[in-house]
Amino acid sequence: RRPPRGRSRSGRGGGGEVGGGAAVLRQPRARLALAIAFAAILILVIVLVVRDCQRNQLEDSYTSYLNDVSAIVATSAEQGKQLRQIMNNPRGENPPQLSQKIRALAGDASGLVVQAEELDPPGELSTPQRALVRSLEYRVNGMTSLAENLPTLLQAKDEDTKALGVAEVMKRFLASDVIYSDEFVGPAKEALEKDDITGVEVPTGQP
C-alpha cells in the first residue's frame, strides 16, 4: 500500500496564499479609502485645469481689449491731426467751409465713441472704460462747438476776442486729455498689476 499523501500547506484547492496587497484591496474600507484618494486627485486636477483656462481667458481678454483701445486712440489722434490741418487753413477756405469740415470730423469722432461703448472691459477695467468713453465724448463736444462758433470767431474784428473764443472751445480737448491720462491710463496700469497681467501695454498716447 502507498503511503497517504500529505495535505497541501495552502489549504483547500492548493491555490497558494493570497498576496498581502490583494488581500488589503478586498477589504471594504481599503477600497473606499482608495476611491476617495482617487477622487481627490481627480478634483485637484480639474480645479488646476479650470484655473489655468480662466487665467488664459483673462489674459486674452485684457490683450484684446487694450488692442481695441489702442486702435481707437490711434484713430482719435489722427483726427486731431486733421483738425489742426483744417484750422491751419492752407487753402484759404472761408469759415463756413471750415465749419463743414470740422462738423464732418465730429461725426467721425462720434463713431469712435460708439466703438468704445461696445468694448467689453475685463477684470478691473470697468471704471476706466467709462472714463475712456467720456474722454472721447469731450472731443466730440469740442469739435461740435468749434464748428458752430468758428464763423463768428473768425469774423470778429478784435483779435483778443478770437483768441479767447478759440481757447474756450479748446478747453474741452484739454479736459479730454486729462480724463484719459488720469482716469484711464493710470487705473488701467494698476489693474494690470493687480491681475498680474504682463506682455500687454496700456496705450498712453492722447486720443
Contacts in CASP RR format, 6 or more apart in sequence:
PFRMAT RR
TARGET T0000
AUTHOR 0000-0000-0000
METHOD contacts of the structure
MODEL  1
RRPPRGRSRSGRGGGGEVGGGAAVLRQPRARLALAIAFAAILILVIVLVV
RDCQRNQLEDSYTSYLNDVSAIVATSAEQGKQLRQIMNNPRGENPPQLSQ
KIRALAGDASGLVVQAEELDPPGELSTPQRALVRSLEYRVNGMTSLAENL
PTLLQAKDEDTKALGVAEVMKRFLASDVIYSDEFVGPAKEALEKDDITGV
EVPTGQP
8 14 0 8 1.000
10 16 0 8 1.000
10 17 0 8 1.000
24 30 0 8 1.000
25 31 0 8 1.000
25 34 0 8 1.000
58 122 0 8 1.000
58 123 0 8 1.000
58 195 0 8 1.000
58 197 0 8 1.000
59 197 0 8 1.000
59 200 0 8 1.000
61 120 0 8 1.000
61 122 0 8 1.000
61 123 0 8 1.000
62 122 0 8 1.000
62 123 0 8 1.000
62 125 0 8 1.000
62 192 0 8 1.000
62 195 0 8 1.000
62 197 0 8 1.000
62 200 0 8 1.000
63 199 0 8 1.000
63 200 0 8 1.000
65 119 0 8 1.000
65 120 0 8 1.000
65 121 0 8 1.000
65 122 0 8 1.000
65 125 0 8 1.000
66 188 0 8 1.000
66 200 0 8 1.000
66 201 0 8 1.000
66 202 0 8 1.000
66 203 0 8 1.000
67 200 0 8 1.000
68 115 0 8 1.000
68 119 0 8 1.000
69 116 0 8 1.000
69 119 0 8 1.000
69 132 0 8 1.000
69 202 0 8 1.000
69 203 0 8 1.000
70 203 0 8 1.000
72 112 0 8 1.000
72 115 0 8 1.000
72 116 0 8 1.000
72 132 0 8 1.000
72 136 0 8 1.000
72 207 0 8 1.000
73 180 0 8 1.000
73 203 0 8 1.000
73 205 0 8 1.000
73 206 0 8 1.000
73 207 0 8 1.000
74 203 0 8 1.000
75 112 0 8 1.000
76 109 0 8 1.000
76 112 0 8 1.000
76 136 0 8 1.000
76 139 0 8 1.000
76 207 0 8 1.000
77 205 0 8 1.000
77 206 0 8 1.000
77 207 0 8 1.000
79 105 0 8 1.000
79 108 0 8 1.000
79 109 0 8 1.000
79 112 0 8 1.000
79 139 0 8 1.000
82 105 0 8 1.000
83 102 0 8 1.000
83 105 0 8 1.000
83 143 0 8 1.000
83 146 0 8 1.000
86 98 0 8 1.000
86 101 0 8 1.000
86 102 0 8 1.000
86 105 0 8 1.000
87 98 0 8 1.000
89 98 0 8 1.000
93 101 0 8 1.000
95 150 0 8 1.000
95 151 0 8 1.000
95 154 0 8 1.000
95 155 0 8 1.000
96 151 0 8 1.000
98 150 0 8 1.000
98 154 0 8 1.000
99 147 0 8 1.000
99 148 0 8 1.000
99 150 0 8 1.000
99 151 0 8 1.000
100 147 0 8 1.000
102 143 0 8 1.000
102 146 0 8 1.000
102 147 0 8 1.000
102 150 0 8 1.000
103 143 0 8 1.000
103 144 0 8 1.000
103 147 0 8 1.000
105 143 0 8 1.000
106 140 0 8 1.000
106 142 0 8 1.000
106 143 0 8 1.000
106 144 0 8 1.000
106 147 0 8 1.000
107 140 0 8 1.000
107 143 0 8 1.000
109 136 0 8 1.000
109 139 0 8 1.000
109 140 0 8 1.000
109 143 0 8 1.000
110 140 0 8 1.000
112 136 0 8 1.000
112 207 0 8 1.000
113 133 0 8 1.000
113 136 0 8 1.000
113 137 0 8 1.000
113 140 0 8 1.000
116 129 0 8 1.000
116 132 0 8 1.000
116 133 0 8 1.000
116 136 0 8 1.000
117 133 0 8 1.000
119 129 0 8 1.000
119 132 0 8 1.000
121 128 0 8 1.000
121 129 0 8 1.000
123 191 0 8 1.000
123 195 0 8 1.000
124 187 0 8 1.000
124 190 0 8 1.000
124 191 0 8 1.000
124 194 0 8 1.000
124 195 0 8 1.000
125 187 0 8 1.000
125 188 0 8 1.000
125 191 0 8 1.000
127 183 0 8 1.000
127 187 0 8 1.000
128 183 0 8 1.000
128 184 0 8 1.000
128 186 0 8 1.000
128 187 0 8 1.000
128 188 0 8 1.000
128 191 0 8 1.000
131 179 0 8 1.000
131 180 0 8 1.000
131 183 0 8 1.000
131 184 0 8 1.000
131 187 0 8 1.000
132 180 0 8 1.000
132 184 0 8 1.000
132 207 0 8 1.000
134 179 0 8 1.000
134 183 0 8 1.000
135 176 0 8 1.000
135 177 0 8 1.000
135 179 0 8 1.000
135 180 0 8 1.000
135 183 0 8 1.000
135 184 0 8 1.000
135 207 0 8 1.000
136 176 0 8 1.000
136 207 0 8 1.000
138 172 0 8 1.000
138 173 0 8 1.000
138 175 0 8 1.000
138 176 0 8 1.000
138 179 0 8 1.000
139 172 0 8 1.000
139 173 0 8 1.000
139 176 0 8 1.000
139 207 0 8 1.000
141 172 0 8 1.000
142 169 0 8 1.000
142 170 0 8 1.000
142 172 0 8 1.000
142 173 0 8 1.000
145 169 0 8 1.000
145 172 0 8 1.000
146 166 0 8 1.000
146 169 0 8 1.000
149 165 0 8 1.000
149 169 0 8 1.000
153 161 0 8 1.000
153 162 0 8 1.000
153 165 0 8 1.000
153 166 0 8 1.000
154 162 0 8 1.000
156 162 0 8 1.000
176 206 0 8 1.000
176 207 0 8 1.000
177 206 0 8 1.000
177 207 0 8 1.000
180 206 0 8 1.000
180 207 0 8 1.000
181 204 0 8 1.000
181 206 0 8 1.000
184 202 0 8 1.000
185 202 0 8 1.000
185 203 0 8 1.000
185 204 0 8 1.000
186 202 0 8 1.000
188 202 0 8 1.000
189 202 0 8 1.000
191 197 0 8 1.000
192 198 0 8 1.000
192 200 0 8 1.000
192 202 0 8 1.000
END
